[in-house]
Amino acid sequence: MEAPAPGTEFFSMENMAKNEGVVEFTHTAMSVVSGSLAGVMGLTGVQGFVCMVVLYLLTSGALLAKMGLDVAPYFNMNVASFLFHGIGGHLVSFILFWTLAYGLVHIY
């Protein structure tokens, strides 16, 4: 068996999948919390979406800071892909909890 070439990096796909699962859970939880927060605070229209974007960027920034701004050892993607990975699903979760919380607090 040959020794790997110098500079060769090895990645564990199992660990990368676990890392992606943890980040997905974190972003989903952030979407639920920010949607509920926006609904309870009575934010409507663009204000609610700004709330989601700010909290999404804060969460992603905290995760990037924890990784030392280097996502390559933890994921098979670059920083831009990390920031916007799965944002559509998170946006749907945000809207669901935003309308639910707004309806429960301000309409009923």
C-alpha positions in Angstrom: 0.0 0.0 0.0 1.4 3.4 -1.0 1.7 6.3 1.3 -0.5 9.2 0.4 1.0 12.1 -1.5 2.1 15.1 0.6 -0.7 17.6 1.0 -3.4 15.0 0.5 -6.4 15.7 2.7 -8.8 13.0 4.0 -12.5 13.6 4.7 -14.9 11.5 6.6 -18.2 11.6 4.8 -19.9 10.3 7.9 -18.6 13.3 9.9 -19.5 15.7 7.2 -23.0 14.4 7.1 -23.3 14.8 10.8 -22.0 18.3 10.6 -24.5 19.2 7.9 -27.3 17.7 10.1 -26.3 19.8 13.1 -26.2 23.0 11.0 -29.5 22.1 9.4 -31.1 21.6 12.8 -29.6 24.9 14.1 -30.9 26.9 11.1 -34.3 25.2 11.4 -34.5 26.0 15.1 -33.5 29.6 14.3 -36.2 29.8 11.7 -38.9 28.6 14.2 -37.7 31.0 16.9 -37.4 34.0 14.6 -40.8 33.3 13.1 -42.4 33.1 16.5 -40.6 36.2 17.6 -41.7 38.2 14.6 -45.3 37.0 15.0 -45.4 37.8 18.7 -43.8 41.2 18.1 -46.5 42.0 15.5 -44.0 42.5 12.6 -45.7 42.5 9.2 -44.4 42.8 5.7 -40.8 43.6 5.1 -40.1 44.1 8.8 -40.7 40.4 9.5 -38.4 39.3 6.7 -35.7 41.6 7.9 -36.1 39.9 11.3 -35.5 36.5 9.7 -32.5 37.7 7.6 -30.8 39.4 10.6 -31.2 36.3 12.9 -30.2 34.0 10.0 -27.0 36.0 9.4 -26.3 36.1 13.1 -26.7 32.4 13.5 -24.6 31.7 10.4 -21.9 34.2 11.5 -21.7 32.5 14.9 -21.3 29.1 13.3 -18.6 30.5 10.9 -16.8 32.1 13.9 -16.9 28.8 15.7 -15.2 27.2 12.7 -12.7 30.0 12.3 -14.2 31.1 9.0 -12.9 27.9 7.3 -15.7 25.6 6.3 -13.6 23.3 4.1 -12.5 20.9 6.9 -16.1 20.5 8.1 -18.2 20.6 4.9 -17.7 19.9 1.2 -18.6 23.5 0.3 -17.4 27.0 0.3 -18.5 29.9 2.6 -21.1 31.2 0.2 -22.7 27.8 -0.2 -22.7 27.3 3.6 -24.5 30.6 4.1 -27.3 29.9 1.6 -27.6 26.1 1.8 -31.3 25.2 2.4 -32.5 28.8 2.9 -35.7 28.0 1.0 -36.9 25.4 3.5 -35.9 27.6 6.4 -37.9 30.5 4.9 -41.0 28.3 4.7 -40.6 27.3 8.3 -40.1 30.9 9.3 -43.3 31.9 7.4 -45.3 29.1 9.0 -44.4 30.1 12.6 -44.6 33.8 11.8 -48.2 33.5 10.7 -49.1 31.1 13.4 -47.7 33.3 16.2 -49.1 36.5 14.7 -52.6 34.9 14.4 -52.6 33.5 17.9 -51.4 36.7 19.5 -52.9 39.5 17.5 -56.0 38.1 15.8 -57.5 35.7 18.3 
